Amino acid sequence: MTRYDRYSMPPAEETAELTALAAELVERKFKQFGYPFDQGVAMTAYNKWLVDTGLADITLINVGDPWKKDWDMLSSDVIERKVLDFWAKHYGFEDNYWGVITNGGTDGNMHGIYFGRKLLERETGIMPILYVSEEAHYSVKKLADVQNIEECVVRASPAGRMDTEDLEAKLDPSRPALIVIAVGGTFKSAIDDQEAVSAVVERVGPCAVYRHVDMALMGGYLPFLDDPLARSVVDVRKMRFDSLAVSGHKFIALNEPCGMFICKREVLEKTRSAPIPYLADKVIPTISCSRSGFAALKMYWRIAVTTEEGFRRQAKHVLKMTEYLRRRLEDTALFTLVNPFANTVCFTRPADRIVHEYALACNQTAEFGCLAHVVVMQYFTEELIDRFIDDMISSTV
Ligand SMILES: Cc1ncc(COP(=O)(O)O)c(C=O)c1O
């Protein structure tokens, strides 16, 4: 075998370097409190199955519409459709939807903004204005920039919700409105009030409106909560949004970036583009050409091993642990902020050692000073939280 044989291990030195990094990553995996990734992903059986089936040694790329026909290239379209069916049903769509597994949350937002802009422009011949709250994920603002859309940043309440009075003051009735709704905001995890947004839209009456919902993290668990109010937030029949983006590597617990973009079928139909000759003359609705075909397999695997009941249990567990963490922090006399249905606990920024050791995310806020947050995921237990609190206390003495 040569040094460059693809089936061999790297030479000893490189292997040792990689193994040292692996040991460090595995050792620190349960101290990643500031970011919404489930470290209990348990992908060993999936990875073994890839090896057993030979899929570990193929390249698998999905392109364009997962419902396309007469496609010769390898793909996992058939599984991608099943995954999208599962989630679309949980967001209240029936057969009247279209979607795609994306490369992540930003990619989902990119498609929402792209489709929204195209649809509004085609319907009115006027470029829309994109409205988004200052607490929404930064990707929305960046994407408005990339797509050259005029952006209007709407103020948020101290708890992080879009201030709909400010929206009303800023909404321009003469231009189409592309409204991006945060379910929830990145730092405080507040859910924008979609009914209040709709009431503003009714009163001001812009010439056309498109609503895209960024539900990167919460879209994974809100459909599984008992409270009908929580479920209604992500239900297209109740909230009448046009499209949504959700992340696959947050609550849905995949171990690398992916997500979903789902929209009303009429959005796809109204924004049709020209066919691409080199791709079997297919109309390719997506922006990026290639996306992971393995993401669909992994997502399907995740759904099958978790089951609906499992997602319900995990959603309950996450909110129970969130409440436990909030209570333990309040016991130590710290300020806390937890929004309704959120699994994010904001609290007074602790000592630097804790911030770095637990990879906490921090933010300076006008109302509450400097805060840190913990995003409580499936791997959290009372023991883990107790250890964190003990560490915090010992870092202050
Ligand atoms: C609310 C929200 N939207 C979008 C994103 C971007 O997702 P991604 O990192 O997958 O691009 C994030 C990431 O944390 C997020 O919290």
The ligand as a MOL file (V3000), in Angstrom:
LIG
                    3D

  0  0  0     0  0            999 V3000
M  V30 BEGIN CTAB
M  V30 COUNTS 16 16 0 0 0
M  V30 BEGIN ATOM
M  V30 1 C -32.3910 31.2180 15.5970 0
M  V30 2 C -31.2700 30.7380 14.6950 0
M  V30 3 N -31.3930 30.8510 13.3780 0
M  V30 4 C -30.4150 30.4410 12.5280 0
M  V30 5 C -29.2640 29.8760 13.0060 0
M  V30 6 C -28.1870 29.4930 12.0260 0
M  V30 7 O -28.1010 28.1190 11.8750 0
M  V30 8 P -26.7840 27.4280 11.2610 0
M  V30 9 O -25.7110 27.6090 12.2730 0
M  V30 10 O -27.2000 26.0000 11.0960 0
M  V30 11 O -26.4880 28.0710 9.9760 0
M  V30 12 C -29.0730 29.7250 14.3810 0
M  V30 13 C -27.8380 29.1290 14.9130 0
M  V30 14 O -27.5700 29.0490 16.0600 0
M  V30 15 C -30.1120 30.1690 15.2530 0
M  V30 16 O -29.9940 30.0790 16.5940 0
M  V30 END ATOM
M  V30 BEGIN BOND
M  V30 1 1 1 2
M  V30 2 1 2 3
M  V30 3 2 2 15
M  V30 4 2 3 4
M  V30 5 1 4 5
M  V30 6 1 5 6
M  V30 7 2 5 12
M  V30 8 1 6 7
M  V30 9 1 7 8
M  V30 10 2 8 9
M  V30 11 1 8 10
M  V30 12 1 8 11
M  V30 13 1 12 13
M  V30 14 1 12 15
M  V30 15 2 13 14
M  V30 16 1 15 16
M  V30 END BOND
M  V30 END CTAB
M  END
